[in-house]
C-alpha cells in the first residue's frame, strides 16, 4: 500500500490479561509478526496453551502471573523481567475489570448509587494504577533505547450508570495516554489508545455486538505505524477484515499529518 511498517521481528511485547479475549487475540497477532511475548494473567495455568501455540511458531515466550489488585504487583513484574534479561519494546495494557459483569452474573443490581468503596478501589487498582505504573516504567526504558509502543485500551462507554466505576476508570486511562504521549513526543516512543469496540468477552458480556477476533488487525495498527500514532485514539473495528498492511496504510493516511 506504499507505507512501510515497523519490523517487529525479535521485539519483546508484554500483553496484560493475555489468557483470553482481546489480550489473547493481540498476543497471537503480535506473534505472527515475529514478536517474542511476555504473557500476563492472574494464573500461569491459564496461559500454558497459548504459550505452546506461540512457541510452535518459534517465538520466545515468558509467562508472568500477577494480580494487579495487590500492592507492588507491577514492581514484581519488572523484577521478573529484569531477572530474565528482558526489556519490553511493546506494552499492551489490556487487563481490566468491570465488576458490573460480576454483579450481573450473580444477579445483583448495579445502579449508579450502589457502588461500594471496595469495588471502586479494585477497579481503580486494576484499570488505572496498574497501567499507569506499567506505562511509566516501560516508557522510561523505551525512551532510553529510542523506540517503544504503548497501547492502552480505552472505551467509548458513557451514560451507563451500572458501569460507572468502569467508565470513570477508562476516563483516567485516557488522561494517562494523552499526558504520557506528550511527555514522549519526539522520543521514538508512541503512546496511544485503542477502543476495541463492545466485544463478546468476559468483560464485555454476552450482549456485546463485536467479536474479539475482529480487534485484529486494529490492535496492531498503532504498533506497526512508523509515524502518527503518538497521542491518537484508534478504533479497532474500523480495520476489521483488513490485512495488516492495508490497515496500517489507512491509518497512516488518516493520522500521520495530524499533530
Buried (B, 14 or more C-beta within 10 A) or exposed (E): EEBBBBEBEEBBBBBBBBBBBBBBBBBBBBBBBBBBBBBBBBEEEBBEEBBEBBEEEEBBBBBBBBEBBEEEBBEBBBEBBEEEEBBBBBBBBBBBBBBBBEBBEEEEEBEEEEBEEEBBEBBBBBBBBBBBBBBBBBBEBBBEEEBBBBBBBBBEBEEEEBBBBBBBBBBBBBEBBBEBBEEBEEBEBBBBBBBBBBBBBBBBBEEBEBBBBBBBBBBBBBBBBEEBBBBBBBBBBBBBEBEBBBBBBBBBEEBBEEE
